Amino acid sequence: MEFLTSVENTALATWIRESPSLLAFPLVLFLHAAGLALVVGFNTALDFRILGVGSDIPIAPMEKFFPVMVAGFWINAISGTGLLMADATR
């Protein structure tokens, strides 16, 4: 529990949690939602195609979705870490 308390007391976590700026908590939360939308949206399109929806669309060109999904994952991982830091003990 001491580790979580020390993480929550860092300058970055305090700024995210207590700053009235729109660049603090609201931006981190928006980035987290946008990253999730990228991952889930493109993955859903690929999954539906694999399940047979739109069978006239080839699967191979959908490989271009992977860099977008990876970027969405990293946006989610970084912003999620910030959200966890802001309220680690709860």
PyMOL Python script that loads the backbone (N, CA, C, O; Angstrom):
from pymol import cmd

cmd.read_pdbstr("""\
ATOM      1  N   MET A   1       0.816  -1.187   0.000  1.00  0.00           N
ATOM      2  CA  MET A   1       0.000   0.000   0.000  1.00  0.00           C
ATOM      3  C   MET A   1       0.867   1.262   0.000  1.00  0.00           C
ATOM      4  O   MET A   1       0.459   2.305  -0.511  1.00  0.00           O
ATOM      5  N   GLU A   2       2.062   1.156   0.575  1.00  0.00           N
ATOM      6  CA  GLU A   2       2.958   2.315   0.593  1.00  0.00           C
ATOM      7  C   GLU A   2       3.370   2.708  -0.822  1.00  0.00           C
ATOM      8  O   GLU A   2       3.504   3.889  -1.140  1.00  0.00           O
ATOM      9  N   PHE A   3       3.567   1.695  -1.661  1.00  0.00           N
ATOM     10  CA  PHE A   3       3.951   1.989  -3.041  1.00  0.00           C
ATOM     11  C   PHE A   3       2.857   2.766  -3.757  1.00  0.00           C
ATOM     12  O   PHE A   3       3.138   3.742  -4.453  1.00  0.00           O
ATOM     13  N   LEU A   4       1.618   2.337  -3.589  1.00  0.00           N
ATOM     14  CA  LEU A   4       0.505   3.028  -4.242  1.00  0.00           C
ATOM     15  C   LEU A   4       0.354   4.451  -3.715  1.00  0.00           C
ATOM     16  O   LEU A   4       0.040   5.370  -4.472  1.00  0.00           O
ATOM     17  N   THR A   5       0.578   4.629  -2.430  1.00  0.00           N
ATOM     18  CA  THR A   5       0.507   5.967  -1.852  1.00  0.00           C
ATOM     19  C   THR A   5       1.610   6.853  -2.420  1.00  0.00           C
ATOM     20  O   THR A   5       1.378   8.023  -2.724  1.00  0.00           O
ATOM     21  N   SER A   6       2.807   6.294  -2.561  1.00  0.00           N
ATOM     22  CA  SER A   6       3.903   7.095  -3.126  1.00  0.00           C
ATOM     23  C   SER A   6       3.656   7.431  -4.592  1.00  0.00           C
ATOM     24  O   SER A   6       4.007   8.519  -5.047  1.00  0.00           O
ATOM     25  N   VAL A   7       3.055   6.507  -5.330  1.00  0.00           N
ATOM     26  CA  VAL A   7       2.711   6.784  -6.731  1.00  0.00           C
ATOM     27  C   VAL A   7       1.660   7.884  -6.807  1.00  0.00           C
ATOM     28  O   VAL A   7       1.742   8.776  -7.651  1.00  0.00           O
ATOM     29  N   GLU A   8       0.682   7.814  -5.925  1.00  0.00           N
ATOM     30  CA  GLU A   8      -0.397   8.802  -5.912  1.00  0.00           C
ATOM     31  C   GLU A   8       0.092  10.186  -5.489  1.00  0.00           C
ATOM     32  O   GLU A   8      -0.544  11.187  -5.818  1.00  0.00           O
ATOM     33  N   ASN A   9       1.196  10.257  -4.773  1.00  0.00           N
ATOM     34  CA  ASN A   9       1.723  11.536  -4.304  1.00  0.00           C
ATOM     35  C   ASN A   9       2.767  12.146  -5.236  1.00  0.00           C
ATOM     36  O   ASN A   9       3.369  13.164  -4.893  1.00  0.00           O
ATOM     37  N   THR A  10       2.995  11.550  -6.404  1.00  0.00           N
ATOM     38  CA  THR A  10       3.939  12.142  -7.349  1.00  0.00           C
ATOM     39  C   THR A  10       3.349  13.425  -7.936  1.00  0.00           C
ATOM     40  O   THR A  10       2.141  13.657  -7.888  1.00  0.00           O
ATOM     41  N   ALA A  11       4.234  14.243  -8.487  1.00  0.00           N
ATOM     42  CA  ALA A  11       3.788  15.518  -9.058  1.00  0.00           C
ATOM     43  C   ALA A  11       2.832  15.304 -10.233  1.00  0.00           C
ATOM     44  O   ALA A  11       1.848  16.032 -10.373  1.00  0.00           O
ATOM     45  N   LEU A  12       3.116  14.314 -11.072  1.00  0.00           N
ATOM     46  CA  LEU A  12       2.255  14.054 -12.229  1.00  0.00           C
ATOM     47  C   LEU A  12       0.858  13.625 -11.785  1.00  0.00           C
ATOM     48  O   LEU A  12      -0.140  14.114 -12.314  1.00  0.00           O
ATOM     49  N   ALA A  13       0.786  12.717 -10.819  1.00  0.00           N
ATOM     50  CA  ALA A  13      -0.520  12.248 -10.341  1.00  0.00           C
ATOM     51  C   ALA A  13      -1.305  13.377  -9.692  1.00  0.00           C
ATOM     52  O   ALA A  13      -2.517  13.484  -9.883  1.00  0.00           O
ATOM     53  N   THR A  14      -0.628  14.211  -8.933  1.00  0.00           N
ATOM     54  CA  THR A  14      -1.291  15.344  -8.299  1.00  0.00           C
ATOM     55  C   THR A  14      -1.805  16.322  -9.349  1.00  0.00           C
ATOM     56  O   THR A  14      -2.910  16.851  -9.227  1.00  0.00           O
ATOM     57  N   TRP A  15      -1.002  16.558 -10.375  1.00  0.00           N
ATOM     58  CA  TRP A  15      -1.430  17.469 -11.449  1.00  0.00           C
ATOM     59  C   TRP A  15      -2.658  16.914 -12.172  1.00  0.00           C
ATOM     60  O   TRP A  15      -3.617  17.646 -12.420  1.00  0.00           O
ATOM     61  N   ILE A  16      -2.631  15.635 -12.507  1.00  0.00           N
ATOM     62  CA  ILE A  16      -3.771  15.024 -13.207  1.00  0.00           C
ATOM     63  C   ILE A  16      -5.031  15.108 -12.350  1.00  0.00           C
ATOM     64  O   ILE A  16      -6.106  15.427 -12.856  1.00  0.00           O
ATOM     65  N   ARG A  17      -4.904  14.828 -11.076  1.00  0.00           N
ATOM     66  CA  ARG A  17      -6.045  14.757 -10.169  1.00  0.00           C
ATOM     67  C   ARG A  17      -6.597  16.122  -9.780  1.00  0.00           C
ATOM     68  O   ARG A  17      -7.813  16.292  -9.701  1.00  0.00           O
ATOM     69  N   GLU A  18      -5.711  17.114  -9.533  1.00  0.00           N
ATOM     70  CA  GLU A  18      -6.153  18.360  -8.919  1.00  0.00           C
ATOM     71  C   GLU A  18      -6.129  19.586  -9.811  1.00  0.00           C
ATOM     72  O   GLU A  18      -6.656  20.628  -9.423  1.00  0.00           O
ATOM     73  N   SER A  19      -5.540  19.499 -10.988  1.00  0.00           N
ATOM     74  CA  SER A  19      -5.438  20.671 -11.846  1.00  0.00           C
ATOM     75  C   SER A  19      -6.800  21.048 -12.432  1.00  0.00           C
ATOM     76  O   SER A  19      -7.546  20.174 -12.873  1.00  0.00           O
ATOM     77  N   PRO A  20      -7.129  22.344 -12.439  1.00  0.00           N
ATOM     78  CA  PRO A  20      -8.381  22.770 -13.073  1.00  0.00           C
ATOM     79  C   PRO A  20      -8.257  22.858 -14.603  1.00  0.00           C
ATOM     80  O   PRO A  20      -9.240  23.133 -15.292  1.00  0.00           O
ATOM     81  N   SER A  21      -7.078  22.631 -15.117  1.00  0.00           N
ATOM     82  CA  SER A  21      -6.829  22.728 -16.556  1.00  0.00           C
ATOM     83  C   SER A  21      -7.535  21.607 -17.313  1.00  0.00           C
ATOM     84  O   SER A  21      -7.671  20.488 -16.819  1.00  0.00           O
ATOM     85  N   LEU A  22      -7.977  21.933 -18.515  1.00  0.00           N
ATOM     86  CA  LEU A  22      -8.574  20.908 -19.380  1.00  0.00           C
ATOM     87  C   LEU A  22      -7.524  19.960 -19.936  1.00  0.00           C
ATOM     88  O   LEU A  22      -7.862  18.933 -20.523  1.00  0.00           O
ATOM     89  N   LEU A  23      -6.244  20.298 -19.753  1.00  0.00           N
ATOM     90  CA  LEU A  23      -5.171  19.422 -20.213  1.00  0.00           C
ATOM     91  C   LEU A  23      -4.827  18.348 -19.187  1.00  0.00           C
ATOM     92  O   LEU A  23      -3.983  17.492 -19.452  1.00  0.00           O
ATOM     93  N   ALA A  24      -5.458  18.380 -18.040  1.00  0.00           N
ATOM     94  CA  ALA A  24      -5.159  17.402 -16.996  1.00  0.00           C
ATOM     95  C   ALA A  24      -6.118  16.214 -17.108  1.00  0.00           C
ATOM     96  O   ALA A  24      -6.088  15.486 -18.100  1.00  0.00           O
ATOM     97  N   PHE A  25      -6.946  16.022 -16.121  1.00  0.00           N
ATOM     98  CA  PHE A  25      -7.829  14.851 -16.075  1.00  0.00           C
ATOM     99  C   PHE A  25      -8.742  14.722 -17.298  1.00  0.00           C
ATOM    100  O   PHE A  25      -8.854  13.624 -17.842  1.00  0.00           O
ATOM    101  N   PRO A  26      -9.397  15.794 -17.752  1.00  0.00           N
ATOM    102  CA  PRO A  26     -10.275  15.621 -18.920  1.00  0.00           C
ATOM    103  C   PRO A  26      -9.538  15.139 -20.173  1.00  0.00           C
ATOM    104  O   PRO A  26     -10.061  14.306 -20.913  1.00  0.00           O
ATOM    105  N   LEU A  27      -8.333  15.655 -20.417  1.00  0.00           N
ATOM    106  CA  LEU A  27      -7.580  15.219 -21.596  1.00  0.00           C
ATOM    107  C   LEU A  27      -7.139  13.771 -21.464  1.00  0.00           C
ATOM    108  O   LEU A  27      -7.230  13.007 -22.424  1.00  0.00           O
ATOM    109  N   VAL A  28      -6.663  13.386 -20.287  1.00  0.00           N
ATOM    110  CA  VAL A  28      -6.228  12.006 -20.077  1.00  0.00           C
ATOM    111  C   VAL A  28      -7.416  11.057 -20.249  1.00  0.00           C
ATOM    112  O   VAL A  28      -7.283   9.998 -20.863  1.00  0.00           O
ATOM    113  N   LEU A  29      -8.558  11.431 -19.715  1.00  0.00           N
ATOM    114  CA  LEU A  29      -9.749  10.598 -19.858  1.00  0.00           C
ATOM    115  C   LEU A  29     -10.207  10.524 -21.315  1.00  0.00           C
ATOM    116  O   LEU A  29     -10.620   9.463 -21.784  1.00  0.00           O
ATOM    117  N   PHE A  30     -10.135  11.651 -22.034  1.00  0.00           N
ATOM    118  CA  PHE A  30     -10.489  11.645 -23.449  1.00  0.00           C
ATOM    119  C   PHE A  30      -9.545  10.751 -24.249  1.00  0.00           C
ATOM    120  O   PHE A  30      -9.990   9.979 -25.098  1.00  0.00           O
ATOM    121  N   LEU A  31      -8.242  10.853 -23.981  1.00  0.00           N
ATOM    122  CA  LEU A  31      -7.277  10.005 -24.689  1.00  0.00           C
ATOM    123  C   LEU A  31      -7.533   8.526 -24.407  1.00  0.00           C
ATOM    124  O   LEU A  31      -7.389   7.686 -25.295  1.00  0.00           O
ATOM    125  N   HIS A  32      -7.908   8.216 -23.182  1.00  0.00           N
ATOM    126  CA  HIS A  32      -8.196   6.826 -22.833  1.00  0.00           C
ATOM    127  C   HIS A  32      -9.404   6.314 -23.621  1.00  0.00           C
ATOM    128  O   HIS A  32      -9.380   5.200 -24.144  1.00  0.00           O
ATOM    129  N   ALA A  33     -10.442   7.116 -23.703  1.00  0.00           N
ATOM    130  CA  ALA A  33     -11.634   6.716 -24.462  1.00  0.00           C
ATOM    131  C   ALA A  33     -11.341   6.630 -25.962  1.00  0.00           C
ATOM    132  O   ALA A  33     -11.835   5.728 -26.639  1.00  0.00           O
ATOM    133  N   ALA A  34     -10.540   7.565 -26.483  1.00  0.00           N
ATOM    134  CA  ALA A  34     -10.202   7.541 -27.910  1.00  0.00           C
ATOM    135  C   ALA A  34      -9.347   6.324 -28.248  1.00  0.00           C
ATOM    136  O   ALA A  34      -9.549   5.694 -29.286  1.00  0.00           O
ATOM    137  N   GLY A  35      -8.401   5.992 -27.384  1.00  0.00           N
ATOM    138  CA  GLY A  35      -7.580   4.799 -27.612  1.00  0.00           C
ATOM    139  C   GLY A  35      -8.417   3.543 -27.606  1.00  0.00           C
ATOM    140  O   GLY A  35      -8.210   2.647 -28.424  1.00  0.00           O
ATOM    141  N   LEU A  36      -9.358   3.474 -26.691  1.00  0.00           N
ATOM    142  CA  LEU A  36     -10.261   2.327 -26.636  1.00  0.00           C
ATOM    143  C   LEU A  36     -11.115   2.246 -27.893  1.00  0.00           C
ATOM    144  O   LEU A  36     -11.346   1.157 -28.420  1.00  0.00           O
ATOM    145  N   ALA A  37     -11.582   3.382 -28.371  1.00  0.00           N
ATOM    146  CA  ALA A  37     -12.395   3.404 -29.589  1.00  0.00           C
ATOM    147  C   ALA A  37     -11.595   2.909 -30.793  1.00  0.00           C
ATOM    148  O   ALA A  37     -12.129   2.190 -31.637  1.00  0.00           O
ATOM    149  N   LEU A  38     -10.323   3.286 -30.878  1.00  0.00           N
ATOM    150  CA  LEU A  38      -9.485   2.823 -31.985  1.00  0.00           C
ATOM    151  C   LEU A  38      -9.314   1.307 -31.946  1.00  0.00           C
ATOM    152  O   LEU A  38      -9.480   0.626 -32.957  1.00  0.00           O
ATOM    153  N   VAL A  39      -8.983   0.795 -30.773  1.00  0.00           N
ATOM    154  CA  VAL A  39      -8.755  -0.646 -30.654  1.00  0.00           C
ATOM    155  C   VAL A  39     -10.042  -1.425 -30.919  1.00  0.00           C
ATOM    156  O   VAL A  39     -10.054  -2.351 -31.730  1.00  0.00           O
ATOM    157  N   VAL A  40     -11.105  -1.057 -30.248  1.00  0.00           N
ATOM    158  CA  VAL A  40     -12.347  -1.817 -30.346  1.00  0.00           C
ATOM    159  C   VAL A  40     -12.992  -1.643 -31.719  1.00  0.00           C
ATOM    160  O   VAL A  40     -13.496  -2.609 -32.292  1.00  0.00           O
ATOM    161  N   GLY A  41     -12.980  -0.434 -32.243  1.00  0.00           N
ATOM    162  CA  GLY A  41     -13.621  -0.191 -33.533  1.00  0.00           C
ATOM    163  C   GLY A  41     -12.983  -0.960 -34.673  1.00  0.00           C
ATOM    164  O   GLY A  41     -13.673  -1.650 -35.423  1.00  0.00           O
ATOM    165  N   PHE A  42     -11.673  -0.845 -34.808  1.00  0.00           N
ATOM    166  CA  PHE A  42     -11.005  -1.547 -35.902  1.00  0.00           C
ATOM    167  C   PHE A  42     -10.996  -3.057 -35.681  1.00  0.00           C
ATOM    168  O   PHE A  42     -11.074  -3.823 -36.641  1.00  0.00           O
ATOM    169  N   ASN A  43     -10.902  -3.489 -34.424  1.00  0.00           N
ATOM    170  CA  ASN A  43     -10.948  -4.916 -34.144  1.00  0.00           C
ATOM    171  C   ASN A  43     -12.322  -5.490 -34.453  1.00  0.00           C
ATOM    172  O   ASN A  43     -12.424  -6.615 -34.944  1.00  0.00           O
ATOM    173  N   THR A  44     -13.377  -4.739 -34.176  1.00  0.00           N
ATOM    174  CA  THR A  44     -14.726  -5.199 -34.484  1.00  0.00           C
ATOM    175  C   THR A  44     -14.922  -5.351 -35.990  1.00  0.00           C
ATOM    176  O   THR A  44     -15.519  -6.325 -36.451  1.00  0.00           O
ATOM    177  N   ALA A  45     -14.417  -4.381 -36.753  1.00  0.00           N
ATOM    178  CA  ALA A  45     -14.531  -4.475 -38.213  1.00  0.00           C
ATOM    179  C   ALA A  45     -13.812  -5.720 -38.734  1.00  0.00           C
ATOM    180  O   ALA A  45     -14.332  -6.428 -39.597  1.00  0.00           O
ATOM    181  N   LEU A  46     -12.630  -5.980 -38.213  1.00  0.00           N
ATOM    182  CA  LEU A  46     -11.872  -7.155 -38.632  1.00  0.00           C
ATOM    183  C   LEU A  46     -12.571  -8.447 -38.199  1.00  0.00           C
ATOM    184  O   LEU A  46     -12.637  -9.406 -38.968  1.00  0.00           O
ATOM    185  N   ASP A  47     -13.087  -8.472 -36.978  1.00  0.00           N
ATOM    186  CA  ASP A  47     -13.782  -9.670 -36.488  1.00  0.00           C
ATOM    187  C   ASP A  47     -15.037  -9.975 -37.283  1.00  0.00           C
ATOM    188  O   ASP A  47     -15.301 -11.129 -37.620  1.00  0.00           O
ATOM    189  N   PHE A  48     -15.815  -8.934 -37.586  1.00  0.00           N
ATOM    190  CA  PHE A  48     -17.012  -9.165 -38.397  1.00  0.00           C
ATOM    191  C   PHE A  48     -16.659  -9.726 -39.764  1.00  0.00           C
ATOM    192  O   PHE A  48     -17.356 -10.599 -40.280  1.00  0.00           O
ATOM    193  N   ARG A  49     -15.574  -9.224 -40.355  1.00  0.00           N
ATOM    194  CA  ARG A  49     -15.161  -9.732 -41.667  1.00  0.00           C
ATOM    195  C   ARG A  49     -14.742 -11.197 -41.562  1.00  0.00           C
ATOM    196  O   ARG A  49     -15.060 -11.997 -42.442  1.00  0.00           O
ATOM    197  N   ILE A  50     -14.033 -11.550 -40.494  1.00  0.00           N
ATOM    198  CA  ILE A  50     -13.614 -12.944 -40.308  1.00  0.00           C
ATOM    199  C   ILE A  50     -14.830 -13.845 -40.090  1.00  0.00           C
ATOM    200  O   ILE A  50     -14.833 -15.001 -40.513  1.00  0.00           O
ATOM    201  N   LEU A  51     -15.853 -13.320 -39.434  1.00  0.00           N
ATOM    202  CA  LEU A  51     -17.067 -14.104 -39.199  1.00  0.00           C
ATOM    203  C   LEU A  51     -17.962 -14.218 -40.430  1.00  0.00           C
ATOM    204  O   LEU A  51     -18.955 -14.944 -40.403  1.00  0.00           O
ATOM    205  N   GLY A  52     -17.622 -13.507 -41.515  1.00  0.00           N
ATOM    206  CA  GLY A  52     -18.358 -13.673 -42.758  1.00  0.00           C
ATOM    207  C   GLY A  52     -19.194 -12.489 -43.183  1.00  0.00           C
ATOM    208  O   GLY A  52     -19.798 -12.521 -44.255  1.00  0.00           O
ATOM    209  N   VAL A  53     -19.249 -11.439 -42.373  1.00  0.00           N
ATOM    210  CA  VAL A  53     -19.992 -10.248 -42.776  1.00  0.00           C
ATOM    211  C   VAL A  53     -19.173  -9.528 -43.838  1.00  0.00           C
ATOM    212  O   VAL A  53     -17.986  -9.274 -43.635  1.00  0.00           O
ATOM    213  N   GLY A  54     -19.779  -9.205 -44.941  1.00  0.00           N
ATOM    214  CA  GLY A  54     -19.056  -8.549 -46.035  1.00  0.00           C
ATOM    215  C   GLY A  54     -18.043  -9.471 -46.668  1.00  0.00           C
ATOM    216  O   GLY A  54     -16.881  -9.102 -46.842  1.00  0.00           O
ATOM    217  N   SER A  55     -18.476 -10.669 -47.014  1.00  0.00           N
ATOM    218  CA  SER A  55     -17.542 -11.685 -47.515  1.00  0.00           C
ATOM    219  C   SER A  55     -16.899 -11.311 -48.852  1.00  0.00           C
ATOM    220  O   SER A  55     -15.929 -11.949 -49.262  1.00  0.00           O
ATOM    221  N   ASP A  56     -17.420 -10.285 -49.539  1.00  0.00           N
ATOM    222  CA  ASP A  56     -16.796  -9.861 -50.795  1.00  0.00           C
ATOM    223  C   ASP A  56     -15.588  -8.952 -50.548  1.00  0.00           C
ATOM    224  O   ASP A  56     -14.860  -8.638 -51.489  1.00  0.00           O
ATOM    225  N   ILE A  57     -15.362  -8.525 -49.306  1.00  0.00           N
ATOM    226  CA  ILE A  57     -14.208  -7.697 -48.961  1.00  0.00           C
ATOM    227  C   ILE A  57     -13.047  -8.616 -48.602  1.00  0.00           C
ATOM    228  O   ILE A  57     -13.201  -9.466 -47.725  1.00  0.00           O
ATOM    229  N   PRO A  58     -11.893  -8.477 -49.247  1.00  0.00           N
ATOM    230  CA  PRO A  58     -10.758  -9.338 -48.901  1.00  0.00           C
ATOM    231  C   PRO A  58     -10.184  -8.984 -47.524  1.00  0.00           C
ATOM    232  O   PRO A  58     -10.203  -7.827 -47.106  1.00  0.00           O
ATOM    233  N   ILE A  59      -9.676 -10.002 -46.836  1.00  0.00           N
ATOM    234  CA  ILE A  59      -9.132  -9.801 -45.496  1.00  0.00           C
ATOM    235  C   ILE A  59      -7.730  -9.197 -45.544  1.00  0.00           C
ATOM    236  O   ILE A  59      -7.371  -8.415 -44.663  1.00  0.00           O
ATOM    237  N   ALA A  60      -6.952  -9.534 -46.529  1.00  0.00           N
ATOM    238  CA  ALA A  60      -5.542  -9.102 -46.584  1.00  0.00           C
ATOM    239  C   ALA A  60      -5.360  -7.579 -46.478  1.00  0.00           C
ATOM    240  O   ALA A  60      -4.479  -7.141 -45.738  1.00  0.00           O
ATOM    241  N   PRO A  61      -6.143  -6.756 -47.176  1.00  0.00           N
ATOM    242  CA  PRO A  61      -5.949  -5.312 -47.017  1.00  0.00           C
ATOM    243  C   PRO A  61      -6.280  -4.791 -45.624  1.00  0.00           C
ATOM    244  O   PRO A  61      -5.869  -3.688 -45.263  1.00  0.00           O
ATOM    245  N   MET A  62      -7.014  -5.567 -44.843  1.00  0.00           N
ATOM    246  CA  MET A  62      -7.337  -5.143 -43.486  1.00  0.00           C
ATOM    247  C   MET A  62      -6.119  -5.211 -42.560  1.00  0.00           C
ATOM    248  O   MET A  62      -6.190  -4.803 -41.401  1.00  0.00           O
ATOM    249  N   GLU A  63      -5.025  -5.719 -43.071  1.00  0.00           N
ATOM    250  CA  GLU A  63      -3.778  -5.741 -42.308  1.00  0.00           C
ATOM    251  C   GLU A  63      -3.325  -4.316 -41.985  1.00  0.00           C
ATOM    252  O   GLU A  63      -2.568  -4.102 -41.038  1.00  0.00           O
ATOM    253  N   LYS A  64      -3.781  -3.357 -42.759  1.00  0.00           N
ATOM    254  CA  LYS A  64      -3.457  -1.951 -42.497  1.00  0.00           C
ATOM    255  C   LYS A  64      -4.089  -1.446 -41.200  1.00  0.00           C
ATOM    256  O   LYS A  64      -3.701  -0.391 -40.698  1.00  0.00           O
ATOM    257  N   PHE A  65      -5.050  -2.178 -40.658  1.00  0.00           N
ATOM    258  CA  PHE A  65      -5.678  -1.794 -39.395  1.00  0.00           C
ATOM    259  C   PHE A  65      -4.754  -2.000 -38.199  1.00  0.00           C
ATOM    260  O   PHE A  65      -4.895  -1.322 -37.181  1.00  0.00           O
ATOM    261  N   PHE A  66      -3.810  -2.934 -38.318  1.00  0.00           N
ATOM    262  CA  PHE A  66      -2.985  -3.301 -37.171  1.00  0.00           C
ATOM    263  C   PHE A  66      -2.162  -2.148 -36.603  1.00  0.00           C
ATOM    264  O   PHE A  66      -2.109  -2.013 -35.381  1.00  0.00           O
ATOM    265  N   PRO A  67      -1.516  -1.307 -37.417  1.00  0.00           N
ATOM    266  CA  PRO A  67      -0.791  -0.180 -36.813  1.00  0.00           C
ATOM    267  C   PRO A  67      -1.707   0.782 -36.063  1.00  0.00           C
ATOM    268  O   PRO A  67      -1.300   1.357 -35.053  1.00  0.00           O
ATOM    269  N   VAL A  68      -2.931   0.964 -36.538  1.00  0.00           N
ATOM    270  CA  VAL A  68      -3.884   1.837 -35.850  1.00  0.00           C
ATOM    271  C   VAL A  68      -4.304   1.203 -34.528  1.00  0.00           C
ATOM    272  O   VAL A  68      -4.424   1.895 -33.516  1.00  0.00           O
ATOM    273  N   MET A  69      -4.527  -0.103 -34.532  1.00  0.00           N
ATOM    274  CA  MET A  69      -4.901  -0.781 -33.292  1.00  0.00           C
ATOM    275  C   MET A  69      -3.756  -0.767 -32.287  1.00  0.00           C
ATOM    276  O   MET A  69      -3.994  -0.609 -31.090  1.00  0.00           O
ATOM    277  N   VAL A  70      -2.530  -0.927 -32.748  1.00  0.00           N
ATOM    278  CA  VAL A  70      -1.374  -0.874 -31.848  1.00  0.00           C
ATOM    279  C   VAL A  70      -1.224   0.529 -31.266  1.00  0.00           C
ATOM    280  O   VAL A  70      -0.941   0.681 -30.078  1.00  0.00           O
ATOM    281  N   ALA A  71      -1.413   1.552 -32.094  1.00  0.00           N
ATOM    282  CA  ALA A  71      -1.349   2.932 -31.596  1.00  0.00           C
ATOM    283  C   ALA A  71      -2.440   3.167 -30.559  1.00  0.00           C
ATOM    284  O   ALA A  71      -2.190   3.795 -29.530  1.00  0.00           O
ATOM    285  N   GLY A  72      -3.643   2.672 -30.817  1.00  0.00           N
ATOM    286  CA  GLY A  72      -4.735   2.800 -29.852  1.00  0.00           C
ATOM    287  C   GLY A  72      -4.423   2.090 -28.547  1.00  0.00           C
ATOM    288  O   GLY A  72      -4.755   2.583 -27.469  1.00  0.00           O
ATOM    289  N   PHE A  73      -3.780   0.924 -28.647  1.00  0.00           N
ATOM    290  CA  PHE A  73      -3.393   0.197 -27.441  1.00  0.00           C
ATOM    291  C   PHE A  73      -2.418   1.013 -26.599  1.00  0.00           C
ATOM    292  O   PHE A  73      -2.576   1.114 -25.383  1.00  0.00           O
ATOM    293  N   TRP A  74      -1.410   1.595 -27.249  1.00  0.00           N
ATOM    294  CA  TRP A  74      -0.411   2.357 -26.486  1.00  0.00           C
ATOM    295  C   TRP A  74      -0.998   3.653 -25.925  1.00  0.00           C
ATOM    296  O   TRP A  74      -0.634   4.068 -24.825  1.00  0.00           O
ATOM    297  N   ILE A  75      -1.888   4.286 -26.658  1.00  0.00           N
ATOM    298  CA  ILE A  75      -2.582   5.465 -26.114  1.00  0.00           C
ATOM    299  C   ILE A  75      -3.358   5.055 -24.865  1.00  0.00           C
ATOM    300  O   ILE A  75      -3.344   5.761 -23.857  1.00  0.00           O
ATOM    301  N   ASN A  76      -4.029   3.918 -24.939  1.00  0.00           N
ATOM    302  CA  ASN A  76      -4.800   3.408 -23.806  1.00  0.00           C
ATOM    303  C   ASN A  76      -3.900   3.038 -22.634  1.00  0.00           C
ATOM    304  O   ASN A  76      -4.227   3.333 -21.485  1.00  0.00           O
ATOM    305  N   ALA A  77      -2.777   2.399 -22.915  1.00  0.00           N
ATOM    306  CA  ALA A  77      -1.871   1.981 -21.841  1.00  0.00           C
ATOM    307  C   ALA A  77      -1.292   3.191 -21.108  1.00  0.00           C
ATOM    308  O   ALA A  77      -1.239   3.205 -19.879  1.00  0.00           O
ATOM    309  N   ILE A  78      -0.861   4.199 -21.853  1.00  0.00           N
ATOM    310  CA  ILE A  78      -0.247   5.374 -21.237  1.00  0.00           C
ATOM    311  C   ILE A  78      -1.283   6.199 -20.473  1.00  0.00           C
ATOM    312  O   ILE A  78      -1.041   6.607 -19.337  1.00  0.00           O
ATOM    313  N   SER A  79      -2.428   6.440 -21.095  1.00  0.00           N
ATOM    314  CA  SER A  79      -3.452   7.227 -20.398  1.00  0.00           C
ATOM    315  C   SER A  79      -4.045   6.454 -19.221  1.00  0.00           C
ATOM    316  O   SER A  79      -4.396   7.052 -18.204  1.00  0.00           O
ATOM    317  N   GLY A  80      -4.159   5.153 -19.345  1.00  0.00           N
ATOM    318  CA  GLY A  80      -4.646   4.340 -18.233  1.00  0.00           C
ATOM    319  C   GLY A  80      -3.690   4.361 -17.054  1.00  0.00           C
ATOM    320  O   GLY A  80      -4.115   4.350 -15.899  1.00  0.00           O
ATOM    321  N   THR A  81      -2.404   4.390 -17.348  1.00  0.00           N
ATOM    322  CA  THR A  81      -1.416   4.513 -16.280  1.00  0.00           C
ATOM    323  C   THR A  81      -1.571   5.843 -15.565  1.00  0.00           C
ATOM    324  O   THR A  81      -1.480   5.906 -14.339  1.00  0.00           O
ATOM    325  N   GLY A  82      -1.809   6.916 -16.333  1.00  0.00           N
ATOM    326  CA  GLY A  82      -2.031   8.219 -15.730  1.00  0.00           C
ATOM    327  C   GLY A  82      -3.278   8.248 -14.854  1.00  0.00           C
ATOM    328  O   GLY A  82      -3.271   8.835 -13.772  1.00  0.00           O
ATOM    329  N   LEU A  83      -4.342   7.614 -15.326  1.00  0.00           N
ATOM    330  CA  LEU A  83      -5.570   7.547 -14.534  1.00  0.00           C
ATOM    331  C   LEU A  83      -5.381   6.723 -13.263  1.00  0.00           C
ATOM    332  O   LEU A  83      -5.920   7.062 -12.210  1.00  0.00           O
ATOM    333  N   LEU A  84      -4.615   5.642 -13.367  1.00  0.00           N
ATOM    334  CA  LEU A  84      -4.330   4.842 -12.191  1.00  0.00           C
ATOM    335  C   LEU A  84      -3.486   5.605 -11.192  1.00  0.00           C
ATOM    336  O   LEU A  84      -3.726   5.539  -9.987  1.00  0.00           O
ATOM    337  N   MET A  85      -2.490   6.335 -11.697  1.00  0.00           N
ATOM    338  CA  MET A  85      -1.629   7.131 -10.805  1.00  0.00           C
ATOM    339  C   MET A  85      -2.432   8.181 -10.052  1.00  0.00           C
ATOM    340  O   MET A  85      -2.164   8.451  -8.881  1.00  0.00           O
ATOM    341  N   ALA A  86      -3.400   8.764 -10.711  1.00  0.00           N
ATOM    342  CA  ALA A  86      -4.167   9.851 -10.097  1.00  0.00           C
ATOM    343  C   ALA A  86      -4.985   9.377  -8.896  1.00  0.00           C
ATOM    344  O   ALA A  86      -5.266  10.160  -7.989  1.00  0.00           O
ATOM    345  N   ASP A  87      -5.364   8.111  -8.888  1.00  0.00           N
ATOM    346  CA  ASP A  87      -6.196   7.606  -7.783  1.00  0.00           C
ATOM    347  C   ASP A  87      -5.797   6.173  -7.468  1.00  0.00           C
ATOM    348  O   ASP A  87      -6.630   5.268  -7.510  1.00  0.00           O
ATOM    349  N   ALA A  88      -4.531   5.967  -7.154  1.00  0.00           N
ATOM    350  CA  ALA A  88      -3.991   4.623  -6.999  1.00  0.00           C
ATOM    351  C   ALA A  88      -4.470   3.898  -5.747  1.00  0.00           C
ATOM    352  O   ALA A  88      -4.597   2.674  -5.762  1.00  0.00           O
ATOM    353  N   THR A  89      -4.734   4.616  -4.678  1.00  0.00           N
ATOM    354  CA  THR A  89      -5.100   3.930  -3.439  1.00  0.00           C
ATOM    355  C   THR A  89      -6.564   3.509  -3.397  1.00  0.00           C
ATOM    356  O   THR A  89      -6.942   2.703  -2.547  1.00  0.00           O
ATOM    357  N   ARG A  90      -7.371   4.020  -4.267  1.00  0.00           N
ATOM    358  CA  ARG A  90      -8.771   3.617  -4.299  1.00  0.00           C
ATOM    359  C   ARG A  90      -8.892   2.497  -5.254  1.00  0.00           C
ATOM    360  O   ARG A  90      -9.988   1.977  -5.459  1.00  0.00           O
TER     361      ARG A  90
END
""", "prot")
cmd.dss("prot")
cmd.show_as("cartoon", "prot")
cmd.util.cbc("prot")
cmd.orient("prot")
